[in-house]
Amino acid sequence: MSVDSGYHLVLASSVGERDGMALELTRDVDGERVAEVFEDGDTGLRSFAVFVFEPLPLELLRWFIESVDERL
């Protein structure tokens, strides 16, 4: 993805109800969280969630998933 894609990544740590790390895909224009991959700290299992209903470009999702493998 290009730097001017309109999205950025946020690496987040979660403690409490769910313990682990997440990589979030966030929209630049309004800061809305679009999707996340969460890695459970106990089991190491990863889950994928999408938080918007509009179509997302496949190239964007591929870039996001590749970034998960690099950063989590």
C-alpha positions as a Markdown table, in Angstrom:
| # | Residue | x | y | z |
|---|---|---|---|---|
| 1 | Met | 0.0 | 0.0 | 0.0 |
| 2 | Ser | 1.1 | 3.5 | -0.6 |
| 3 | Val | 1.7 | 5.9 | 2.3 |
| 4 | Asp | -1.2 | 8.0 | 1.1 |
| 5 | Ser | -3.7 | 5.1 | 1.1 |
| 6 | Gly | -5.9 | 6.9 | 3.7 |
| 7 | Tyr | -5.3 | 4.2 | 6.4 |
| 8 | His | -2.7 | 3.6 | 9.1 |
| 9 | Leu | -1.9 | 0.8 | 11.5 |
| 10 | Val | -2.1 | 1.0 | 15.3 |
| 11 | Leu | -0.4 | -1.6 | 17.5 |
| 12 | Ala | -2.4 | -2.0 | 20.7 |
| 13 | Ser | -2.0 | -3.9 | 23.9 |
| 14 | Ser | -5.1 | -5.2 | 25.8 |
| 15 | Val | -5.2 | -6.2 | 29.4 |
| 16 | Gly | -8.3 | -7.1 | 31.3 |
| 17 | Glu | -11.3 | -8.9 | 29.7 |
| 18 | Arg | -9.0 | -10.1 | 26.9 |
| 19 | Asp | -5.2 | -10.2 | 27.3 |
| 20 | Gly | -3.1 | -9.8 | 24.2 |
| 21 | Met | -2.0 | -7.7 | 21.3 |
| 22 | Ala | -3.9 | -6.3 | 18.4 |
| 23 | Leu | -3.0 | -4.6 | 15.1 |
| 24 | Glu | -5.7 | -2.2 | 14.1 |
| 25 | Leu | -6.4 | -0.8 | 10.7 |
| 26 | Thr | -7.6 | 2.8 | 11.2 |
| 27 | Arg | -9.0 | 5.3 | 8.7 |
| 28 | Asp | -6.9 | 8.6 | 8.6 |
| 29 | Val | -9.8 | 10.9 | 7.9 |
| 30 | Asp | -11.8 | 10.2 | 11.0 |
| 31 | Gly | -9.7 | 7.9 | 13.1 |
| 32 | Glu | -12.3 | 5.1 | 12.9 |
| 33 | Arg | -11.1 | 1.6 | 13.6 |
| 34 | Val | -11.9 | -0.4 | 10.4 |
| 35 | Ala | -10.5 | -3.8 | 11.3 |
| 36 | Glu | -8.3 | -5.6 | 13.7 |
| 37 | Val | -6.4 | -8.8 | 14.2 |
| 38 | Phe | -6.2 | -9.8 | 17.9 |
| 39 | Glu | -3.6 | -12.3 | 19.2 |
| 40 | Asp | -4.6 | -13.9 | 22.5 |
| 41 | Gly | -1.7 | -13.7 | 25.0 |
| 42 | Asp | -2.6 | -17.0 | 26.6 |
| 43 | Thr | -3.3 | -19.2 | 23.5 |
| 44 | Gly | -1.6 | -17.4 | 20.7 |
| 45 | Leu | -4.7 | -17.7 | 18.6 |
| 46 | Arg | -5.4 | -14.8 | 16.2 |
| 47 | Ser | -8.9 | -13.5 | 15.3 |
| 48 | Phe | -9.9 | -11.1 | 12.6 |
| 49 | Ala | -12.7 | -8.6 | 13.0 |
| 50 | Val | -14.2 | -5.9 | 10.7 |
| 51 | Phe | -16.0 | -2.9 | 12.2 |
| 52 | Val | -17.4 | -1.2 | 9.1 |
| 53 | Phe | -20.1 | -2.2 | 6.6 |
| 54 | Glu | -18.7 | -0.6 | 3.5 |
| 55 | Pro | -16.6 | -2.5 | 1.0 |
| 56 | Leu | -12.9 | -2.4 | 1.5 |
| 57 | Pro | -10.4 | -2.8 | -1.3 |
| 58 | Leu | -8.8 | -6.3 | -1.4 |
| 59 | Glu | -5.4 | -4.7 | -1.8 |
| 60 | Leu | -5.9 | -2.9 | 1.5 |
| 61 | Leu | -6.8 | -6.1 | 3.3 |
| 62 | Arg | -3.9 | -8.0 | 1.8 |
| 63 | Trp | -1.5 | -5.2 | 3.0 |
| 64 | Phe | -3.2 | -5.3 | 6.4 |
| 65 | Ile | -2.8 | -9.1 | 6.8 |
| 66 | Glu | 0.9 | -9.0 | 5.6 |
| 67 | Ser | 1.5 | -6.3 | 8.2 |
| 68 | Val | 0.0 | -8.5 | 10.9 |
| 69 | Asp | 2.6 | -11.2 | 10.1 |
| 70 | Glu | 5.4 | -8.7 | 10.3 |
| 71 | Arg | 4.3 | -6.8 | 13.4 |
| 72 | Leu | 2.5 | -9.3 | 15.8 |
